[in-house]
Amino acid sequence: MIDMTKGVLIFWGIIIAVILGSMGFLLFAKAGPGKLDTFAQCLKDKGVVFYGAFWCPHCQKTKGLFGSSAKLLPYVECSTPNGQDQTQICKDKGITSYPTWTFPNATTTLTGERTLEELSAVSGCPLPQQ
């Protein structure tokens, strides 16, 4: 009877170790640098701003282009938490559609879904080599 209990404890110990190891790996993998970290940081450093709304599917798709590097984007949330109004900063900037990218020269604004190549061309930020 003792051997059976010992076997069950070993079994559950292995299961718990595998689960904890997997969680640790996932946390480590997400914490690593993204492929577009330097590009996203360059956009931010150059004064480019990405205005969007949490409920906007085009904004989510745009963030998806950046993968894990999206956390570095110069993003401004324009929607109020209830999704029914716009924040004052976006009203003041005249943002009327999402996503909207503004550039420091104040004459260039891009709206709608854009490619990374378009953002690179307008901003002067180079895309990393694949």
C-alpha positions in Angstrom: 0.0 0.0 0.0 2.9 2.4 0.7 4.4 1.8 -2.7 1.1 2.8 -4.4 1.0 6.1 -2.4 4.6 6.8 -3.2 3.9 6.2 -6.9 0.9 8.6 -6.9 3.0 11.3 -5.2 5.8 10.9 -7.7 3.3 11.1 -10.6 1.7 14.3 -9.2 5.1 15.8 -8.5 6.1 15.3 -12.1 2.9 16.8 -13.4 3.3 19.9 -11.2 6.9 20.2 -12.2 6.0 20.1 -15.9 3.2 22.7 -15.4 5.5 25.1 -13.5 8.3 24.6 -16.1 5.9 25.4 -18.9 4.7 28.5 -17.2 8.2 29.7 -16.6 9.2 29.1 -20.2 6.2 31.1 -21.4 7.0 34.0 -19.2 10.6 33.9 -20.3 9.7 33.7 -24.0 7.3 36.7 -23.7 9.9 38.8 -21.8 12.5 38.5 -24.5 13.0 41.2 -27.1 10.7 41.4 -30.1 11.7 41.4 -33.7 10.6 44.9 -34.2 11.7 46.5 -30.9 14.2 48.8 -32.6 11.7 49.9 -35.2 9.0 50.6 -32.6 11.5 52.4 -30.4 12.7 54.5 -33.4 9.1 55.6 -34.1 8.7 56.7 -30.5 12.1 58.5 -30.5 11.2 60.4 -33.7 8.0 61.7 -32.2 5.6 59.5 -34.2 2.3 58.9 -32.4 -0.2 56.1 -33.0 -3.8 57.0 -31.9 -6.3 54.2 -31.6 -9.2 52.7 -29.6 -9.3 49.4 -27.8 -12.5 48.4 -29.6 -11.1 49.2 -33.1 -10.3 46.0 -35.1 -7.9 47.9 -37.4 -6.0 49.1 -34.4 -5.7 45.6 -33.1 -4.5 44.4 -36.5 -1.9 47.2 -36.6 -0.6 46.2 -33.1 -0.5 42.6 -34.3 1.9 43.6 -37.1 4.4 44.5 -34.3 3.9 41.3 -32.3 5.6 41.5 -28.9 7.2 44.8 -29.9 3.7 46.5 -29.8 4.4 47.3 -26.1 7.0 49.8 -27.3 4.7 51.7 -29.7 4.0 55.3 -29.0 0.3 54.5 -28.6 -2.4 56.9 -27.3 -5.8 55.4 -26.3 -8.5 57.6 -27.6 -11.6 55.8 -26.4 -13.1 56.3 -23.0 -13.5 53.1 -21.0 -17.1 52.7 -21.9 -16.2 53.0 -25.7 -18.8 55.7 -26.2 -16.7 58.9 -26.2 -13.2 60.1 -27.0 -10.5 61.3 -24.6 -9.8 65.0 -24.5 -6.2 64.6 -25.9 -7.6 63.0 -29.0 -10.3 65.6 -29.4 -7.6 68.3 -29.0 -5.5 66.7 -31.7 -8.4 66.4 -34.1 -8.3 62.6 -34.3 -11.4 61.5 -36.2 -10.6 57.9 -37.3 -8.6 55.0 -36.1 -5.9 54.1 -36.4 -4.2 57.5 -37.0 -0.5 58.0 -37.2 0.9 61.5 -36.8 4.5 62.5 -37.5 6.5 65.3 -36.1 6.5 67.4 -39.2 2.8 68.1 -38.5 1.9 67.9 -42.2 1.8 64.1 -42.5 -1.0 62.0 -41.1 -1.7 58.5 -42.0 -5.1 56.9 -41.2 -6.4 53.4 -41.6 -4.4 50.2 -41.6 -0.8 50.8 -42.9 2.0 48.5 -43.7 5.3 48.5 -41.8 7.0 49.6 -45.0 4.7 52.6 -45.3 5.5 53.6 -41.7 9.2 53.1 -42.3 9.1 55.3 -45.4 7.3 58.2 -43.8 9.1 58.1 -40.5 12.6 57.3 -41.8 12.9 54.5 -39.3 14.5 51.4 -40.9 12.9 48.0 -40.7 15.2 45.3 -39.3 16.5 42.9 -41.9 14.6 39.6 -42.0 
